[in-house]
Amino acid sequence: QQQVKQSPQSLIVQKGGISIINCAYENTAFDYFPWYQQFPGKGPALLIAIRPDVSEKKEGRFTISFNKSAKQFSLHIMDSQPGDSATYFCAASKSQAGTALIFGKGTTLSVSS
Amino acid sequence: NAGVTQTPKFQVLKTGQSMTLQCAQDMNHNSMYWYRQDPGMGLRLIYYSASEGTTDKGEVPNGYNVSRLNKREFSLRLESAAPSQTSVYFCASRHRGTYEQYFGPGTRLTVT
């Protein structure tokens, strides 16, 4: 049973457009929701994260929107740039010590110039 | 600070061979993790170590063993490699009281 479902699998956006990636989770005990960015041949790197006590968090061009009642969260990339082309993973975890992240299957974003 | 380092970067094994993937972190983190990444599958947890001296199974532990050698090092061993273990393996670490996991650059393993 997949605990974190991510969509779409791939996304093509024009330069300057908005990229939107969605995730849904099942376990209501999750209380930390990060997004990771991964470039080819590299390890994932934390992009932005949110706790369930807020509905939105913005860092530069990247925004997480969080809907606790729907158990959904999404990543919005404003003014998408070719350098944003990468694979994006949503994840979720509980706050207990040592708890691992549960990842979505990833979204490959291509920003065309 | 090197962060999380992994060795080797690439490895080719024949079916039945054994090997150990090494991971070390210099951030004084308490928890360490091993994930595998397969196309279209995201990252799946193999084993983790919440703190020095403890290890626990993750989602896909079969065919693997781990050792938390000390606070810095967490190794992953394949005793008898199988083609199904062809994957990219990532090690990660996390500091107690925080949420962020820091990932290493990965080991690309091919089993023929």
Backbone of each chain as ProteinMPNN parsed JSONL, in Angstrom:
{"seq_chain_A": "QQQVKQSPQSLIVQKGGISIINCAYENTAFDYFPWYQQFPGKGPALLIAIRPDVSEKKEGRFTISFNKSAKQFSLHIMDSQPGDSATYFCAASKSQAGTALIFGKGTTLSVSS", "coords_chain_A": {"N_chain_A": [[0.853, -1.186, 0.0], [0.726, 2.055, -1.033], [1.976, 4.766, 0.654], [2.418, 7.433, 0.156], [1.339, 9.221, -2.488], [2.174, 10.451, -5.63], [1.79, 12.876, -8.19], [1.969, 14.658, -11.345], [3.61, 11.964, -13.167], [5.442, 12.875, -15.0], [6.304, 16.106, -16.318], [5.995, 18.839, -18.439], [6.917, 22.113, -18.917], [6.642, 25.451, -20.027], [9.252, 27.879, -20.183], [9.114, 30.329, -17.665], [6.567, 29.674, -16.919], [4.172, 28.131, -14.619], [4.893, 25.446, -12.528], [3.304, 22.622, -11.236], [3.096, 20.2, -8.795], [1.652, 17.398, -7.3], [0.826, 15.771, -4.194], [-0.443, 13.108, -2.199], [-1.266, 11.8, 0.967], [-1.613, 9.081, 3.355], [-1.349, 8.378, 6.035], [-2.291, 9.761, 8.998], [-0.635, 10.35, 11.049], [1.677, 11.417, 10.095], [3.817, 14.226, 10.196], [5.532, 15.912, 8.969], [6.498, 17.285, 5.95], [8.372, 17.195, 3.317], [9.852, 18.459, 0.267], [11.987, 17.164, -2.16], [14.681, 17.799, -4.391], [16.212, 16.475, -7.229], [19.002, 16.193, -9.244], [20.3, 14.715, -12.265], [22.459, 12.0, -11.591], [23.068, 12.83, -9.06], [22.572, 13.054, -5.457], [19.391, 13.289, -3.713], [18.257, 16.538, -2.697], [17.161, 18.653, -0.113], [14.487, 20.801, -0.783], [12.282, 22.392, 0.077], [10.144, 22.484, 2.937], [7.294, 21.577, 5.002], [5.3, 21.874, 7.958], [2.308, 20.527, 9.478], [0.952, 22.563, 10.769], [0.689, 24.877, 9.395], [-0.716, 26.308, 6.387], [0.534, 27.064, 4.108], [3.755, 27.572, 2.67], [6.389, 29.593, 1.648], [9.275, 29.922, -0.297], [11.251, 31.879, -1.946], [10.878, 31.248, -5.338], [9.496, 28.939, -4.888], [6.753, 27.236, -3.528], [4.946, 25.584, -1.006], [1.77, 24.198, -0.739], [-0.585, 23.211, 1.636], [-3.055, 20.922, 2.584], [-4.67, 19.872, 5.161], [-7.078, 18.552, 5.855], [-7.797, 17.266, 3.521], [-5.646, 15.678, 3.212], [-3.493, 16.292, 1.505], [-0.781, 17.734, -0.343], [1.07, 20.179, -2.143], [3.522, 21.225, -4.566], [4.48, 24.268, -5.864], [6.078, 25.818, -8.501], [7.029, 28.861, -9.341], [7.454, 31.027, -12.204], [9.027, 29.219, -13.794], [12.225, 27.868, -14.635], [14.763, 26.809, -17.027], [16.869, 25.683, -15.536], [15.514, 24.553, -13.441], [14.798, 22.09, -14.258], [14.545, 18.829, -13.362], [14.237, 15.967, -11.165], [11.586, 15.704, -8.934], [10.722, 14.933, -5.649], [8.155, 14.234, -3.382], [7.69, 13.778, 0.124], [7.067, 12.218, 3.316], [6.983, 12.131, 6.885], [7.093, 10.98, 10.315], [7.54, 12.588, 13.492], [9.09, 11.201, 15.294], [12.156, 10.174, 16.819], [14.694, 9.317, 14.586], [12.959, 8.405, 12.638], [12.206, 7.377, 9.333], [11.962, 8.826, 6.014], [9.082, 8.624, 3.945], [8.762, 8.239, 0.608], [7.261, 9.737, -2.32], [6.813, 8.618, -5.754], [8.087, 10.252, -7.524], [8.508, 13.05, -9.781], [9.322, 13.96, -12.984], [10.507, 16.894, -14.134], [10.56, 19.004, -16.9], [11.689, 21.954, -18.187], [11.106, 23.954, -20.795], [12.899, 26.064, -22.989]], "CA_chain_A": [[0.0, 0.0, 0.0], [1.598, 3.209, -1.159], [1.549, 5.73, 1.654], [2.505, 8.771, -0.425], [1.085, 9.132, -3.918], [2.634, 11.675, -6.273], [1.414, 13.039, -9.598], [2.079, 13.647, -12.403], [4.895, 11.265, -13.263], [6.316, 13.775, -15.736], [5.69, 17.416, -16.529], [6.737, 19.744, -19.308], [6.427, 23.471, -18.7], [7.389, 26.494, -20.735], [9.995, 28.843, -19.354], [8.272, 31.392, -17.149], [5.29, 29.129, -16.493], [4.052, 27.594, -13.262], [4.922, 23.992, -12.416], [2.554, 22.178, -10.062], [3.214, 18.765, -8.524], [0.736, 17.094, -6.208], [1.025, 14.559, -3.413], [-1.471, 12.758, -1.23], [-0.761, 10.846, 1.955], [-2.671, 8.324, 4.02], [-1.145, 8.243, 7.477], [-2.525, 11.046, 9.666], [0.433, 10.583, 12.025], [2.752, 12.168, 9.458], [3.777, 15.63, 10.586], [6.611, 16.639, 8.293], [6.258, 17.051, 4.528], [9.389, 17.883, 2.524], [10.055, 18.227, -1.158], [13.387, 17.034, -2.522], [15.022, 18.02, -5.796], [17.344, 15.625, -7.587], [19.558, 16.313, -10.586], [20.88, 13.426, -12.708], [23.757, 11.621, -11.042], [23.267, 13.429, -7.727], [21.635, 12.659, -4.424], [18.309, 14.265, -3.471], [18.559, 17.66, -1.809], [15.948, 19.282, 0.389], [14.116, 22.046, -1.455], [11.396, 23.136, 0.961], [9.373, 21.552, 3.758], [6.208, 22.195, 5.742], [4.651, 21.15, 9.029], [0.864, 20.648, 9.256], [0.313, 23.673, 11.485], [0.512, 25.992, 8.464], [-1.309, 25.86, 5.13], [1.369, 27.446, 2.971], [5.103, 28.059, 2.961], [6.985, 30.093, 0.422], [10.699, 30.242, -0.282], [11.6, 32.32, -3.294], [9.899, 30.845, -6.358], [8.928, 27.643, -4.505], [5.697, 27.308, -2.517], [4.18, 24.383, -0.654], [0.413, 24.372, -0.235], [-0.902, 22.032, 2.44], [-4.475, 20.788, 2.939], [-4.666, 18.797, 6.159], [-8.328, 17.785, 5.826], [-7.772, 16.429, 2.318], [-4.391, 14.912, 3.256], [-2.806, 16.564, 0.247], [0.098, 18.886, -0.385], [1.556, 20.382, -3.508], [4.661, 22.12, -4.806], [4.302, 25.2, -6.981], [7.297, 26.513, -8.903], [6.658, 30.029, -10.131], [8.471, 31.488, -13.15], [9.908, 28.06, -13.98], [13.422, 28.116, -15.443], [15.402, 25.555, -17.476], [17.661, 25.146, -14.433], [14.639, 23.803, -12.527], [14.591, 20.756, -14.813], [15.072, 17.875, -12.385], [13.199, 15.104, -10.61], [11.115, 16.19, -7.642], [10.085, 13.922, -4.804], [7.538, 14.608, -2.118], [7.928, 12.778, 1.16], [6.376, 12.455, 4.581], [7.505, 11.343, 7.997], [6.651, 11.319, 11.662], [8.6, 13.32, 14.18], [9.833, 10.378, 16.247], [13.583, 10.115, 16.557], [15.164, 8.31, 13.647], [11.965, 7.974, 11.665], [12.624, 7.581, 7.949], [11.039, 9.464, 5.089], [8.355, 7.829, 2.962], [8.818, 9.056, -0.592], [6.481, 9.499, -3.515], [7.591, 7.987, -6.807], [8.856, 11.249, -8.238], [8.014, 13.741, -10.97], [10.401, 14.516, -13.799], [10.106, 18.193, -14.677], [11.372, 19.583, -17.972], [11.299, 23.328, -18.482], [11.616, 24.244, -22.131], [13.207, 27.47, -23.224]], "C_chain_A": [[0.895, 1.244, 0.0], [1.108, 4.317, -0.234], [1.582, 7.158, 1.148], [2.387, 8.637, -1.941], [1.379, 10.479, -4.577], [2.202, 11.695, -7.736], [1.712, 14.465, -10.054], [3.442, 12.971, -12.372], [5.912, 12.127, -14.004], [5.55, 15.031, -16.094], [6.595, 18.237, -17.435], [6.099, 21.116, -19.209], [7.285, 24.435, -19.515], [8.12, 27.387, -19.742], [9.083, 29.999, -18.951], [6.92, 30.92, -16.645], [5.312, 28.634, -15.055], [4.037, 26.068, -13.326], [4.198, 23.604, -11.137], [2.653, 20.659, -9.955], [2.408, 18.478, -7.269], [1.107, 15.801, -5.491], [-0.127, 14.361, -2.451], [-0.896, 11.706, -0.285], [-1.92, 10.196, 2.678], [-2.564, 8.366, 5.543], [-1.288, 9.609, 8.165], [-1.483, 11.333, 10.749], [1.623, 11.323, 11.409], [2.659, 13.632, 9.881], [4.931, 16.432, 10.004], [6.552, 16.266, 6.83], [7.279, 17.852, 3.711], [9.257, 17.599, 1.033], [11.557, 18.194, -1.41], [13.538, 17.224, -4.027], [16.248, 17.164, -6.108], [17.738, 15.864, -9.043], [20.219, 14.989, -10.969], [22.266, 13.192, -12.12], [24.047, 12.168, -9.661], [22.287, 12.837, -6.721], [20.528, 13.695, -4.27], [18.754, 15.341, -2.492], [17.254, 18.32, -1.391], [15.718, 20.624, -0.276], [13.318, 22.942, -0.514], [10.575, 22.119, 1.734], [8.315, 22.307, 4.554], [5.753, 21.28, 6.861], [3.15, 21.383, 8.909], [0.183, 21.787, 10.002], [0.177, 24.926, 10.616], [-0.024, 25.453, 7.148], [-0.455, 26.201, 3.906], [2.729, 27.902, 3.467], [5.769, 28.422, 1.654], [8.455, 30.379, 0.646], [11.112, 30.585, -1.7], [10.518, 31.956, -4.291], [9.153, 29.554, -6.003], [7.923, 27.82, -3.366], [5.119, 25.926, -2.284], [2.809, 24.84, -0.187], [0.001, 23.082, 0.449], [-2.364, 22.042, 2.822], [-4.607, 19.59, 3.86], [-5.926, 17.939, 6.056], [-8.37, 16.839, 4.622], [-6.561, 15.509, 2.282], [-3.648, 15.045, 1.929], [-1.862, 17.745, 0.427], [0.706, 18.977, -1.781], [2.728, 21.356, -3.526], [4.343, 22.97, -6.031], [5.652, 25.868, -7.25], [6.881, 27.648, -9.826], [7.803, 30.398, -11.07], [9.499, 30.381, -13.408], [11.027, 28.363, -14.975], [14.022, 26.786, -15.914], [16.258, 24.901, -16.392], [16.844, 24.412, -13.393], [14.381, 22.387, -13.025], [15.313, 19.729, -13.948], [13.937, 16.915, -12.04], [12.867, 15.586, -9.213], [10.383, 15.065, -6.907], [9.396, 14.606, -3.628], [7.801, 13.469, -1.131], [7.135, 13.158, 2.398], [7.042, 11.622, 5.656], [6.846, 11.778, 9.29], [7.832, 11.911, 12.416], [9.385, 12.484, 15.17], [11.288, 10.291, 15.835], [13.924, 8.98, 15.602], [14.19, 7.917, 12.576], [12.396, 8.327, 10.252], [11.545, 8.299, 7.158], [10.36, 8.405, 4.226], [8.211, 8.709, 1.724], [7.707, 8.714, -1.581], [7.394, 8.979, -4.612], [8.335, 8.976, -7.691], [8.162, 11.812, -9.458], [9.206, 14.314, -11.714], [9.898, 15.776, -14.475], [11.087, 18.627, -15.759], [10.826, 20.971, -18.27], [11.941, 23.697, -19.809], [11.821, 25.733, -22.304], [12.684, 27.924, -24.584]], "O_chain_A": [[1.703, 1.451, 0.905], [-0.039, 4.752, -0.328], [0.853, 8.011, 1.655], [3.231, 8.019, -2.591], [0.89, 11.517, -4.131], [2.242, 10.677, -8.427], [1.707, 15.386, -9.238], [4.326, 13.381, -11.619], [7.099, 12.115, -13.678], [4.322, 15.032, -16.168], [7.804, 18.319, -17.221], [4.891, 21.267, -19.394], [8.493, 24.247, -19.665], [7.663, 27.613, -18.621], [8.376, 30.571, -19.781], [6.198, 31.686, -16.009], [6.331, 28.708, -14.368], [3.268, 25.474, -14.082], [4.443, 24.182, -10.078], [2.336, 19.932, -10.897], [2.473, 19.225, -6.293], [1.63, 14.864, -6.095], [-0.713, 15.322, -1.953], [-0.134, 10.834, -0.7], [-3.053, 10.676, 2.634], [-3.575, 8.387, 6.245], [-0.482, 10.509, 7.927], [-1.45, 12.431, 11.304], [2.489, 11.806, 12.139], [1.573, 14.209, 9.921], [5.259, 17.51, 10.499], [6.554, 15.085, 6.485], [7.077, 19.036, 3.444], [8.631, 16.625, 0.614], [12.303, 19.058, -0.949], [12.663, 16.868, -4.817], [17.207, 17.138, -5.337], [16.914, 15.751, -9.951], [20.648, 14.231, -10.099], [23.128, 14.071, -12.149], [25.149, 11.991, -9.141], [21.301, 12.201, -7.094], [20.704, 14.852, -4.652], [19.532, 15.08, -1.574], [16.356, 18.522, -2.208], [16.608, 21.471, -0.335], [13.648, 24.114, -0.333], [10.333, 21.014, 1.248], [8.419, 23.517, 4.757], [5.81, 20.057, 6.735], [2.746, 22.364, 8.285], [-1.03, 21.963, 9.887], [-0.39, 25.926, 11.058], [0.181, 24.284, 6.823], [-0.692, 25.693, 2.811], [2.854, 28.524, 4.521], [5.725, 27.669, 0.682], [8.84, 30.995, 1.64], [11.299, 29.708, -2.543], [9.356, 32.32, -4.105], [8.271, 29.127, -6.747], [8.214, 28.475, -2.365], [4.837, 25.187, -3.227], [2.686, 25.741, 0.643], [0.208, 21.991, -0.084], [-2.871, 23.044, 3.325], [-4.651, 18.444, 3.411], [-5.844, 16.715, 6.162], [-8.919, 15.741, 4.708], [-6.465, 14.647, 1.408], [-3.234, 14.058, 1.321], [-2.106, 18.637, 1.239], [0.835, 17.98, -2.492], [2.895, 22.185, -2.632], [3.986, 22.454, -7.09], [6.283, 26.411, -6.343], [6.438, 27.42, -10.951], [8.969, 30.125, -10.783], [10.701, 30.596, -13.253], [10.819, 29.012, -16.0], [13.815, 25.754, -15.276], [16.355, 23.675, -16.345], [17.405, 23.718, -12.546], [13.811, 21.569, -12.303], [16.537, 19.758, -13.82], [12.824, 17.035, -12.554], [13.759, 15.846, -8.405], [9.55, 14.358, -7.474], [9.987, 15.454, -2.96], [8.098, 12.342, -1.526], [6.607, 14.264, 2.511], [7.594, 10.555, 5.387], [6.148, 12.79, 9.355], [8.984, 11.746, 12.014], [10.276, 13.013, 15.835], [11.613, 10.33, 14.649], [13.499, 7.839, 15.786], [14.549, 7.159, 11.675], [12.886, 9.427, 9.995], [10.386, 8.373, 7.566], [10.981, 7.419, 3.829], [7.616, 9.785, 1.78], [7.268, 7.568, -1.674], [8.609, 8.904, -4.43], [9.139, 8.567, -8.529], [7.34, 11.148, -10.089], [10.003, 15.062, -11.148], [8.976, 15.732, -15.29], [12.3, 18.616, -15.551], [9.643, 21.135, -18.569], [13.165, 23.746, -19.93], [11.031, 26.551, -21.833], [12.853, 29.085, -24.954]]}, "seq_chain_B": "NAGVTQTPKFQVLKTGQSMTLQCAQDMNHNSMYWYRQDPGMGLRLIYYSASEGTTDKGEVPNGYNVSRLNKREFSLRLESAAPSQTSVYFCASRHRGTYEQYFGPGTRLTVT", "coords_chain_B": {"N_chain_B": [[33.617, 20.542, 5.795], [32.536, 17.463, 4.588], [30.057, 16.383, 4.484], [27.797, 13.874, 3.697], [29.353, 10.997, 2.704], [29.903, 8.461, 0.258], [31.108, 5.278, -0.672], [31.768, 2.577, -2.94], [31.531, 4.741, -5.898], [30.588, 3.582, -8.214], [29.802, 0.19, -9.086], [30.177, -3.081, -10.318], [28.847, -6.226, -10.098], [28.922, -9.819, -10.11], [26.279, -12.198, -10.153], [25.677, -13.607, -7.001], [28.031, -12.781, -5.835], [29.536, -10.945, -3.115], [29.4, -7.781, -1.375], [30.267, -4.694, 0.274], [28.765, -1.645, 0.893], [29.887, 1.534, 1.68], [29.293, 4.17, 4.025], [29.664, 7.397, 5.326], [29.36, 10.084, 7.651], [30.035, 13.466, 8.545], [28.774, 15.208, 10.221], [27.985, 14.875, 12.77], [25.59, 13.568, 13.147], [22.773, 11.756, 14.464], [21.033, 9.797, 13.427], [20.96, 7.43, 10.752], [20.514, 6.29, 7.365], [19.67, 3.903, 4.831], [18.726, 3.918, 1.492], [17.22, 2.66, -1.51], [17.055, 3.438, -4.966], [15.003, 3.091, -7.65], [14.014, 3.16, -11.096], [11.021, 4.952, -11.543], [10.113, 4.216, -9.052], [10.664, 5.765, -6.904], [12.325, 6.521, -3.802], [13.178, 3.955, -1.659], [13.162, 2.702, 1.619], [15.717, 0.782, 3.033], [17.211, -0.092, 5.354], [17.578, 1.361, 8.604], [19.214, 3.384, 11.112], [18.483, 4.533, 14.079], [19.975, 5.554, 16.136], [23.365, 5.396, 17.359], [24.336, 2.065, 17.685], [21.883, 0.899, 17.297], [19.754, -0.716, 14.918], [17.287, -0.98, 12.358], [14.8, -2.628, 10.33], [13.679, -1.524, 7.137], [11.443, -0.799, 4.475], [12.234, -2.538, 2.387], [14.099, -4.82, 3.191], [15.102, -7.362, 2.568], [17.765, -9.496, 1.657], [19.801, -7.868, 2.364], [22.173, -6.612, 4.788], [23.1, -4.611, 7.614], [25.495, -2.492, 9.29], [26.055, -0.481, 12.016], [28.748, 1.072, 12.516], [29.985, 3.0, 14.081], [29.29, 6.279, 15.378], [29.642, 7.801, 13.101], [29.683, 6.105, 10.849], [27.941, 3.916, 8.622], [27.265, 0.953, 7.262], [26.291, -0.997, 4.396], [25.572, -4.253, 3.496], [25.666, -6.647, 0.929], [25.135, -9.924, 0.816], [24.888, -12.035, -1.028], [24.733, -11.205, -4.048], [22.028, -10.31, -6.225], [20.44, -10.012, -9.466], [18.138, -8.436, -9.105], [18.898, -6.602, -7.282], [20.194, -4.636, -8.56], [20.589, -1.253, -8.707], [20.407, 2.197, -7.593], [22.009, 3.255, -4.765], [21.436, 5.099, -1.879], [22.734, 6.789, 0.889], [21.767, 8.401, 3.886], [21.605, 10.969, 6.411], [20.584, 12.283, 9.618], [20.053, 14.776, 12.035], [19.439, 14.579, 15.533], [16.371, 15.787, 16.743], [15.867, 17.381, 14.621], [14.388, 17.545, 11.332], [15.365, 17.355, 8.738], [16.851, 15.363, 6.264], [20.019, 14.538, 5.068], [21.505, 13.696, 2.074], [23.822, 11.391, 0.581], [26.0, 11.125, -2.372], [25.399, 8.801, -3.716], [25.6, 5.32, -4.766], [26.056, 3.545, -7.623], [24.968, 0.48, -8.511], [25.407, -2.448, -10.334], [24.247, -5.646, -11.014], [25.106, -8.529, -12.579]], "CA_chain_B": [[32.615, 19.476, 5.966], [32.229, 16.732, 3.38], [28.66, 15.978, 4.52], [27.635, 12.43, 3.629], [30.159, 10.431, 1.631], [29.627, 7.063, -0.044], [32.04, 4.576, -1.548], [32.285, 3.24, -4.136], [30.539, 5.459, -6.699], [30.07, 2.606, -9.171], [30.247, -1.175, -8.85], [29.54, -4.144, -11.081], [29.012, -7.518, -9.434], [28.277, -10.975, -10.704], [25.301, -12.846, -9.26], [26.265, -14.438, -5.962], [29.149, -12.111, -5.177], [29.17, -10.099, -1.978], [30.121, -6.522, -1.262], [29.816, -3.762, 1.304], [28.718, -0.232, 0.546], [30.289, 2.308, 2.839], [28.717, 5.509, 4.172], [30.155, 8.121, 6.488], [28.925, 11.485, 7.736], [30.87, 14.232, 9.465], [27.907, 16.254, 10.766], [27.614, 14.467, 14.125], [24.179, 13.189, 13.133], [22.465, 10.555, 15.23], [20.327, 8.789, 12.641], [21.454, 7.199, 9.394], [19.54, 5.554, 6.567], [19.993, 3.408, 3.498], [17.626, 3.832, 0.552], [17.529, 2.312, -2.882], [16.249, 4.181, -5.934], [14.781, 2.396, -8.909], [13.199, 3.993, -11.995], [9.584, 4.917, -11.334], [9.75, 3.684, -7.732], [11.046, 6.677, -5.832], [13.345, 5.997, -2.899], [12.594, 3.032, -0.692], [14.043, 2.501, 2.754], [16.203, -0.581, 3.213], [17.478, -0.183, 6.785], [17.974, 2.609, 9.216], [19.795, 3.336, 12.445], [18.0, 5.73, 14.764], [21.098, 6.068, 16.919], [24.488, 4.462, 17.409], [24.038, 0.846, 18.423], [20.571, 0.354, 16.923], [19.395, -0.774, 13.501], [15.943, -1.499, 12.135], [14.452, -2.874, 8.947], [12.773, -0.62, 6.463], [10.431, -1.376, 3.59], [12.768, -3.578, 1.49], [15.361, -5.256, 3.784], [15.538, -8.714, 2.197], [18.993, -9.592, 0.878], [20.756, -6.871, 2.87], [22.478, -6.47, 6.208], [23.748, -3.332, 7.903], [26.285, -2.351, 10.511], [26.357, 0.903, 12.444], [30.098, 0.836, 13.033], [30.166, 4.03, 15.103], [28.325, 7.335, 15.087], [29.897, 8.351, 11.768], [29.673, 5.176, 9.726], [26.816, 2.987, 8.516], [27.554, 0.205, 6.046], [25.252, -1.867, 3.846], [26.227, -5.422, 2.916], [24.953, -7.615, 0.12], [25.851, -11.188, 1.043], [24.861, -12.812, -2.256], [24.045, -10.249, -4.91], [21.081, -10.795, -7.237], [20.13, -8.954, -10.448], [17.089, -7.557, -8.582], [19.529, -5.591, -6.434], [20.7, -3.571, -9.418], [19.892, -0.056, -8.252], [21.263, 3.251, -7.051], [21.867, 3.22, -3.319], [21.721, 6.362, -1.22], [22.826, 6.884, 2.327], [21.342, 9.713, 4.372], [21.733, 11.13, 7.856], [19.685, 13.285, 10.2], [20.416, 15.141, 13.398], [18.362, 14.458, 16.508], [15.629, 17.014, 16.992], [15.552, 18.053, 13.363], [13.714, 16.679, 10.381], [15.995, 17.274, 7.433], [17.804, 14.305, 5.965], [21.047, 14.899, 4.101], [21.816, 12.529, 1.27], [25.092, 11.261, -0.104], [25.926, 11.183, -3.832], [24.887, 7.549, -4.258], [26.417, 4.25, -5.358], [25.322, 2.881, -8.71], [25.344, -0.933, -8.475], [24.853, -3.323, -11.36], [24.489, -7.06, -10.76], [24.879, -9.246, -13.859]], "C_chain_B": [[32.32, 18.788, 4.652], [30.751, 16.346, 3.344], [28.553, 14.468, 4.614], [28.442, 11.915, 2.434], [29.85, 8.948, 1.481], [30.725, 6.504, -0.944], [31.579, 3.145, -1.75], [31.193, 4.04, -4.844], [29.848, 4.516, -7.674], [30.604, 1.224, -8.805], [29.471, -2.117, -9.741], [29.869, -5.46, -10.386], [28.412, -8.614, -10.296], [27.303, -11.55, -9.674], [26.028, -13.76, -8.274], [27.449, -13.803, -5.251], [28.634, -11.267, -4.014], [29.95, -8.794, -2.028], [29.508, -5.673, -0.158], [29.883, -2.344, 0.761], [28.992, 0.57, 1.821], [29.631, 3.686, 2.836], [29.301, 6.132, 5.434], [29.632, 9.551, 6.451], [29.754, 12.194, 8.802], [30.087, 15.364, 10.111], [27.43, 15.935, 12.183], [26.123, 14.116, 14.229], [23.953, 11.87, 13.863], [21.902, 9.433, 14.363], [20.921, 8.675, 11.243], [20.548, 6.207, 8.683], [20.184, 5.031, 5.286], [18.709, 3.291, 2.686], [18.139, 3.243, -0.757], [16.558, 3.056, -3.8], [16.208, 3.416, -7.239], [13.866, 3.241, -9.787], [11.708, 3.834, -11.717], [9.144, 4.458, -9.959], [10.054, 4.654, -6.603], [12.198, 6.086, -5.03], [12.657, 5.129, -1.857], [13.619, 2.704, 0.379], [14.419, 1.039, 2.895], [16.383, -0.875, 4.709], [17.754, 1.221, 7.309], [18.523, 2.362, 10.613], [19.411, 4.636, 13.142], [19.094, 6.374, 15.61], [22.186, 5.001, 16.93], [24.101, 3.248, 18.24], [22.706, 0.224, 18.102], [20.417, 0.331, 15.416], [18.005, -1.388, 13.385], [15.681, -1.668, 10.65], [13.521, -1.787, 8.43], [11.801, -1.399, 5.595], [10.944, -2.577, 2.79], [14.087, -4.137, 2.023], [15.916, -6.588, 3.266], [16.76, -8.687, 1.292], [20.073, -8.638, 1.335], [20.996, -7.041, 4.365], [23.182, -5.136, 6.406], [24.563, -3.429, 9.177], [26.449, -0.866, 10.793], [27.666, 0.802, 13.205], [30.426, 1.784, 14.185], [29.2, 5.148, 14.729], [28.457, 7.83, 13.65], [29.538, 7.409, 10.628], [28.531, 4.162, 9.794], [26.99, 2.243, 7.197], [26.397, -0.711, 5.677], [25.929, -3.035, 3.14], [25.233, -6.259, 2.121], [25.715, -8.919, 0.225], [25.944, -12.016, -0.23], [24.033, -12.012, -3.269], [23.165, -10.941, -5.953], [20.789, -9.667, -8.224], [19.062, -7.98, -9.959], [17.651, -6.471, -7.665], [20.275, -4.531, -7.253], [19.9, -2.305, -9.134], [20.92, 1.038, -7.956], [20.976, 3.324, -5.555], [22.302, 4.558, -2.717], [21.751, 6.172, 0.288], [22.393, 8.287, 2.737], [21.546, 9.769, 5.88], [20.866, 12.288, 8.326], [20.121, 13.536, 11.641], [19.208, 15.014, 14.313], [17.688, 15.807, 16.713], [15.338, 17.82, 15.752], [14.918, 17.036, 12.412], [14.519, 16.42, 9.115], [16.963, 16.118, 7.333], [18.737, 14.797, 4.869], [21.498, 13.637, 3.385], [23.239, 12.575, 0.723], [24.902, 11.245, -1.61], [25.466, 9.892, -4.475], [25.965, 6.596, -4.746], [25.562, 3.552, -6.398], [25.83, 1.451, -8.818], [24.629, -1.688, -9.577], [25.233, -4.76, -11.029], [24.128, -7.836, -12.03], [24.705, -10.751, -13.628]], "O_chain_B": [[31.899, 19.437, 3.695], [30.237, 16.011, 2.277], [29.142, 13.85, 5.501], [28.236, 12.346, 1.299], [29.57, 8.262, 2.464], [31.204, 7.177, -1.857], [31.046, 2.542, -0.818], [30.038, 4.009, -4.419], [28.65, 4.647, -7.926], [31.712, 1.094, -8.283], [28.259, -1.978, -9.905], [31.033, -5.762, -10.124], [27.515, -8.373, -11.103], [27.498, -11.397, -8.469], [26.873, -14.569, -8.656], [27.829, -14.25, -4.169], [27.453, -10.924, -3.946], [31.016, -8.711, -2.638], [28.382, -5.907, 0.28], [30.909, -1.903, 0.243], [28.414, 0.319, 2.879], [29.438, 4.292, 1.782], [29.417, 5.48, 6.472], [29.479, 10.15, 5.387], [30.124, 11.607, 9.82], [30.67, 16.373, 10.507], [26.578, 16.635, 12.73], [25.488, 14.338, 15.259], [24.816, 10.992, 13.881], [22.25, 8.265, 14.54], [21.326, 9.665, 10.634], [19.894, 5.382, 9.321], [21.11, 5.631, 4.739], [17.739, 2.663, 3.111], [19.328, 3.316, -1.07], [15.396, 3.274, -3.455], [17.238, 3.133, -7.851], [13.02, 3.968, -9.266], [11.196, 2.716, -11.662], [7.947, 4.32, -9.705], [9.724, 4.376, -5.45], [12.951, 5.25, -5.529], [11.667, 5.537, -1.251], [14.79, 2.46, 0.087], [13.557, 0.16, 2.88], [15.772, -1.798, 5.248], [18.112, 2.131, 6.562], [18.331, 1.302, 11.209], [19.946, 5.702, 12.835], [19.128, 7.594, 15.775], [21.951, 3.851, 16.557], [23.602, 3.381, 19.357], [22.409, -0.871, 18.579], [20.881, 1.232, 14.718], [17.603, -2.209, 14.209], [16.248, -0.962, 9.817], [12.707, -1.221, 9.159], [11.39, -2.509, 5.933], [10.196, -3.522, 2.538], [15.118, -3.954, 1.376], [17.081, -6.903, 3.506], [16.799, -7.962, 0.297], [21.156, -8.604, 0.75], [20.145, -7.542, 5.1], [23.785, -4.598, 5.478], [24.36, -4.307, 10.015], [26.909, -0.098, 9.949], [27.683, 0.484, 14.394], [31.078, 1.39, 15.152], [28.369, 4.966, 13.839], [27.463, 8.24, 13.049], [29.132, 7.86, 9.556], [28.202, 3.63, 10.855], [26.873, 2.842, 6.128], [25.627, -1.143, 6.535], [26.774, -2.823, 2.271], [24.123, -6.54, 2.571], [26.851, -9.001, -0.243], [26.975, -12.637, -0.486], [22.81, -12.131, -3.333], [23.506, -11.999, -6.483], [20.879, -8.494, -7.864], [19.071, -6.814, -10.354], [16.943, -5.526, -7.315], [20.909, -3.638, -6.692], [18.68, -2.284, -9.3], [22.128, 0.827, -8.058], [19.822, 3.443, -5.142], [23.381, 5.072, -3.009], [20.909, 5.489, 0.871], [22.63, 9.25, 2.008], [21.646, 8.735, 6.54], [20.47, 13.152, 7.544], [20.505, 12.614, 12.361], [18.083, 15.31, 13.91], [18.352, 16.836, 16.84], [14.641, 18.833, 15.814], [14.918, 15.832, 12.669], [14.367, 15.371, 8.488], [17.799, 15.917, 8.214], [18.306, 15.389, 3.879], [21.832, 12.635, 4.018], [23.783, 13.643, 0.441], [23.772, 11.339, -2.089], [25.167, 9.879, -5.67], [27.076, 6.998, -5.09], [24.486, 3.036, -6.097], [26.987, 1.227, -9.174], [23.412, -1.587, -9.736], [26.404, -5.058, -10.79], [22.986, -7.8, -12.489], [24.507, -11.503, -14.582]]}, "name": "protein", "num_of_chains": 2, "seq": "QQQVKQSPQSLIVQKGGISIINCAYENTAFDYFPWYQQFPGKGPALLIAIRPDVSEKKEGRFTISFNKSAKQFSLHIMDSQPGDSATYFCAASKSQAGTALIFGKGTTLSVSSNAGVTQTPKFQVLKTGQSMTLQCAQDMNHNSMYWYRQDPGMGLRLIYYSASEGTTDKGEVPNGYNVSRLNKREFSLRLESAAPSQTSVYFCASRHRGTYEQYFGPGTRLTVT"}
